[in-house]
């Protein structure tokens, strides 16, 4: 299996508070990896370290065999290969839906406006938002905004898609439409690293589940093992609490 991203001995501290402690795991090409765990366990910080929105305090992030934390590496070039979908959409409110998906392509990938619009339409159609190209974000529901955010990230045609709790800011009735898009993407062979609190989704879609607790990876494995037969007591406790809720 081709490793796309490999995390080795990753640490992250904010002052004296150690948020991530000696994290080791990898994501293979075409794999869907879900990271689960309680709030404050370090899941989102880990994701933000992977795309260097946070600078790790130590360790290595190896992308296609190269450590991107060494000084000779171009962070900007690396970031171009990662699509990121946030909890709160982070759309440009002054741009319509189409432009939200076009601006990054023109600025970062240097595509022509015509090419960028063609690519944007492809992905807006994929997420079911092609009828809303002229709408501004404020005219959309939360679920629609998140689908546009996914289309925007896909329009950059990234190597890996990162999702940081993409449904946590949505009203319950809108969660399904976003998860459906993500399930379809997972089946298309896209490499995905997803922080989520949607346990049924993680169980159904993941190739591998990583359970984090207090800044460490407590356990990882195939979803059937993690959900049906976890080896760690703290994994069992977490799932008992979560699945009951």
C-alpha positions in Angstrom: 0.0 0.0 0.0 1.3 3.4 -0.9 1.5 5.7 2.2 0.4 9.2 1.4 0.8 10.8 4.8 2.9 9.3 7.7 2.9 10.9 11.1 5.9 10.0 13.3 6.4 10.9 17.0 4.3 14.1 16.5 4.0 16.4 19.5 2.1 19.7 19.9 2.2 21.9 23.0 0.6 25.2 23.7 2.9 26.7 26.3 3.2 24.0 29.0 0.0 22.3 27.9 0.8 19.2 25.8 -2.1 18.6 23.5 -0.6 15.8 21.3 1.9 13.3 22.7 4.0 11.0 20.5 1.4 10.5 17.7 2.2 7.8 15.1 -0.1 6.8 12.3 -0.4 6.8 8.5 -2.9 7.2 5.8 -2.7 5.1 2.6 -3.7 6.1 -0.9 -7.5 5.6 -1.3 -8.0 5.0 2.4 -10.7 6.6 4.6 -9.5 7.1 8.1 -11.8 8.4 10.8 -10.5 9.9 14.0 -12.9 9.7 17.0 -12.7 10.6 20.6 -14.1 13.0 23.3 -13.9 16.8 23.0 -10.5 18.0 24.0 -8.8 14.7 23.1 -6.6 16.4 20.4 -8.4 15.3 17.3 -8.8 18.7 15.6 -5.4 19.8 16.7 -3.9 16.7 15.0 -5.8 17.6 11.8 -4.6 21.2 12.0 -1.0 20.0 12.4 -1.4 17.7 9.3 -2.2 20.7 7.1 0.2 23.0 9.1 -2.5 25.4 10.3 -0.7 24.6 13.6 3.0 24.1 13.6 3.9 20.8 15.4 6.3 21.1 18.4 8.2 18.0 17.3 8.1 14.9 15.2 7.7 14.3 11.5 5.0 14.6 8.9 6.0 12.6 5.9 4.2 13.3 2.7 5.0 10.8 -0.2 8.3 10.0 1.5 9.4 13.5 2.3 9.4 15.2 5.7 7.5 18.4 5.1 8.6 19.8 8.5 12.3 20.1 7.4 13.3 23.6 6.5 13.9 23.0 2.8 10.3 22.1 2.2 7.8 24.5 0.7 4.8 24.5 3.0 2.7 26.3 0.4 3.3 23.6 -2.2 2.4 20.9 0.3 -0.8 22.6 1.3 -2.0 22.7 -2.3 -2.3 18.9 -2.2 -4.7 19.0 0.8 -8.4 19.9 0.7 -9.8 21.1 4.0 -13.4 21.2 5.2 -14.0 23.0 8.4 -16.8 22.9 11.0 -18.0 26.4 10.2 -17.8 26.3 6.4 -15.4 29.3 6.1 -17.0 30.4 2.9 -16.4 33.9 1.5 -19.6 35.7 2.3 -19.1 38.4 -0.3 -18.8 35.9 -3.1 -21.5 33.7 -4.7 -21.4 29.9 -4.7 -19.6 29.6 -8.0 -16.9 32.2 -7.1 -16.3 30.5 -3.8 -15.2 27.5 -5.8 -13.3 29.5 -8.4 -11.2 32.0 -6.5 -8.7 29.5 -5.0 -8.2 27.7 -8.3 -7.3 31.0 -10.1 -5.1 32.3 -7.3 -3.3 29.1 -6.2 -3.4 26.8 -9.2 -3.2 29.6 -11.8 -6.1 28.2 -13.8 -7.9 30.4 -16.2 -11.4 31.7 -15.1 -13.0 29.5 -17.8 -11.2 26.3 -16.7 -11.8 27.1 -13.0 -15.5 27.6 -13.6 -15.7 24.3 -15.5 -14.0 22.4 -12.7 -16.2 24.2 -10.1 -19.4 23.2 -11.9 -18.3 19.6 -12.0 -17.9 19.5 -8.2 -20.9 21.6 -7.4 -23.0 19.2 -9.5 -21.4 16.3 -7.6 -22.6 17.7 -4.3 -26.0 18.7 -5.6 -25.5 22.5 -5.5 -25.3 23.3 -9.2 -28.7 25.2 -9.0 -27.3 27.6 -6.5 -24.3 29.0 -8.3 -25.5 32.6 -8.1 -26.6 32.4 -4.4 -24.6 34.1 -1.6 -23.7 32.0 1.4 -26.2 33.9 3.6 -29.0 32.6 1.4 -28.1 29.0 2.0 -28.9 26.5 4.8 -26.1 25.1 6.9 -26.1 21.8 5.0 -26.0 23.6 1.7 -23.1 25.8 2.9 -21.1 22.7 3.9 -21.8 21.0 0.6 -20.4 24.2 -1.2 -17.4 24.0 1.1 -16.8 20.4 0.1 -17.1 21.4 -3.6 -14.7 24.2 -3.1 -12.1 21.9 -1.5 -12.6 19.3 -4.3 -12.2 22.0 -7.0 -8.6 22.2 -6.0 -8.4 18.5 -6.9 -6.4 17.6 -3.8 -4.5 14.5 -3.1 -6.0 14.1 0.3 -9.3 15.5 1.8 -9.3 16.6 5.5 -12.6 17.0 7.3 -12.7 18.6 10.7 -16.1 17.6 12.3 -18.0 18.7 9.2 -21.4 18.1 10.6 -21.0 19.5 14.2 -22.3 23.0 13.4 -25.4 21.7 11.5 -29.0 21.3 12.6 -29.8 17.5 12.9 -32.0 17.4 9.8 -29.1 18.7 7.7 -26.4 16.3 8.8 -27.7 13.5 6.5 -27.2 15.4 3.3 -23.6 16.2 4.1 -22.8 12.7 5.3 -24.3 11.3 2.0 -21.9 13.4 0.0 -19.0 12.2 2.1 -20.1 8.6 1.7 -20.2 9.0 -2.0 -16.7 10.5 -2.0 -15.4 7.7 0.2 -16.7 5.2 -2.4 -15.0 7.0 -5.2 -11.6 6.1 -3.9 -10.6 9.5 -2.6 -8.1 9.5 0.3 -9.8 11.0 3.3 -8.9 11.8 6.9 -12.0 12.7 8.9 -12.4 13.9 12.5 -16.0 13.1 13.3 -18.4 12.4 16.2 -20.8 10.6 13.8 -20.2 7.0 15.0 -22.5 5.3 12.6 -20.8 7.1 9.7 -17.3 6.2 11.0 -18.4 2.6 11.3 -19.9 2.4 7.9 -17.4 4.4 5.8 -13.9 4.0 7.4 -11.2 1.6 6.4 -9.6 2.4 9.7 -10.7 4.1 12.9 -8.3 6.0 15.2 -9.5 6.6 18.8 -7.8 9.5 20.6 -7.9 10.1 24.3 -6.0 12.8 26.2 -3.7 13.6 23.4 -2.6 10.1 22.5 -3.8 7.5 20.1 -5.3 4.9 22.5 -6.3 2.4 19.9 -6.7 2.0 16.1 -8.0 -0.7 13.8 -10.7 -1.7 11.4 -14.2 -0.3 12.3 -15.6 -3.7 13.2 -12.8 -4.2 15.7 -13.0 -0.8 17.3 -16.8 -0.7 17.5 -17.5 -4.4 18.3 -14.5 -5.6 20.2 -12.2 -2.7 21.4 -9.2 -3.9 23.4 -8.8 -0.7 25.5 -11.0 0.0 28.5 -11.1 3.7 27.6 -12.3 3.0 24.1 -15.1 0.8 25.5 -16.1 3.6 28.0 -16.1 6.2 25.2 -18.2 4.1 22.9 -20.6 3.2 25.7 -21.2 6.9 26.4 -21.4 7.9 22.8 -23.5 5.1 21.3 -26.0 5.4 24.2 -26.4 9.2 23.6 
